[in-house]
Amino acid sequence: METERRPDLLGQTVVVVGGSAGIGFETARRAKAEGADVVLTGRNEERLEKAAATLGVSRTAIFDANDSRALQSFFEELDGPVDHVMVTAGGPYYSRLADMDFDEARRALQEHPMLMVGVAKHARDLIRPGGGLVFMGGTGARNPARGVGLMSAMTVALPALTASLALEIAPVRINLVAAGFVDTPLSASLLGDGLDQRRQELRETLPIRRVVTPEDVAALAVHLMTNTALTGATYDIDGGQQLLPA
Ligand SMILES: NC(=O)c1ccc[n+]([C@@H]2O[C@H](COP(=O)([O-])OP(=O)(O)OC[C@H]3O[C@@H](n4cnc5c(N)ncnc54)[C@H](OP(=O)(O)O)[C@@H]3O)[C@@H](O)[C@H]2O)c1
């Protein structure tokens, strides 16, 4: 006889900072499917409202997560405690030294770590027992290559920060997802006309013989939310991309 499974996030609240597209959007969709009440944020109002309508989410907030005052106000004004915060805002900066825009480089260097620190500081007291924070990092820059230096530094820095923050904000949990290429609007904008060729290369060379999707990452993110044994760690999801020669 079949018994119905209780949805894993039933009665819980999940905040997705950067939830109107890509990995954040798919995580919101999966969290909703698992019974969560979802709060979606983003910068572009039209995109955010469209995403909220698609998912049937009623709570949204428009702000730039890299604006530390706006981030603090968002958490101060949240109505009631929450269980999980997933952060998918922020992007990478790839550039060779010769072409580097130093303002962009500074932005990228401070963006991810300071966003992690800001969310850890402002959200920790809102998290119910068992809950936690999930952030995004990458595996793509683990191997040295021209033009990836700053992102290589982030690849090393974010797991270290995650581990230390896990001690500071305990019993609130914190984990990092390190992704390789994920087929999202961000990847499309970075690759432009080269997107289809990159997808094909990955299908031919990745050990999994397919491209990693935002749904794959969402499944991992929701697992990190529901498995209360996990904290302070980094979880690679790249289909084996980092195992290939650069
Ligand atoms: N895609 C990949 O291959 C890949 C690989 C490794 C790591 N990552 C990381 O994973 C995260 C999500 O990537 P993705 O590919 O899903 O990106 P995406 O397709 O561009 O989606 C990003 C989402 O975050 C929102 N957002 C971006 N910057 C924001 C900000 N400063 N404040 C508030 N909302 C913001 C965007 O909406 P608005 O633009 O309207 O704000 C959008 O909803 C990023 O941090 C990225 O660096 C991605």
The ligand as an ORCA input file, in Angstrom:
! r2SCAN-3c Opt
* xyz 0 1
  N      25.251     29.835    -13.465
  C      26.427     29.321    -13.143
  O      27.054     28.636    -13.968
  C      27.010     29.528    -11.766
  C      28.139     28.787    -11.403
  C      28.712     28.968    -10.147
  C      28.167     29.889     -9.274
  N      27.073     30.609     -9.663
  C      26.550     31.606     -8.724
  O      25.231     31.241     -8.370
  C      24.462     32.421     -8.137
  C      23.194     32.353     -8.988
  O      23.566     32.257    -10.336
  P      22.495     32.134    -11.516
  O      23.248     31.575    -12.649
  O      21.264     31.500    -11.042
  O      22.239     33.706    -11.812
  P      21.035     34.409    -12.633
  O      20.483     33.493    -13.626
  O      21.607     35.713    -13.109
  O      19.962     34.728    -11.484
  C      20.360     35.573    -10.437
  C      19.147     35.992     -9.629
  O      19.596     36.828     -8.571
  C      19.070     38.150     -8.706
  N      20.151     39.056     -8.339
  C      21.362     39.163     -8.923
  N      22.105     40.085     -8.296
  C      21.351     40.568     -7.276
  C      21.551     41.525     -6.279
  N      22.708     42.203     -6.191
  N      20.562     41.749     -5.389
  C      19.387     41.075     -5.457
  N      19.133     40.147     -6.385
  C      20.097     39.896     -7.298
  C      18.642     38.252    -10.172
  O      17.565     39.151    -10.368
  P      17.847     40.732    -10.646
  O      18.932     40.780    -11.683
  O      16.547     41.285    -11.090
  O      18.289     41.287     -9.339
  C      18.162     36.824    -10.412
  O      16.892     36.628     -9.831
  C      25.381     33.612     -8.468
  O      25.950     34.076     -7.268
  C      26.456     32.995     -9.332
  O      27.686     33.693     -9.257
  C      26.467     30.446    -10.871
*
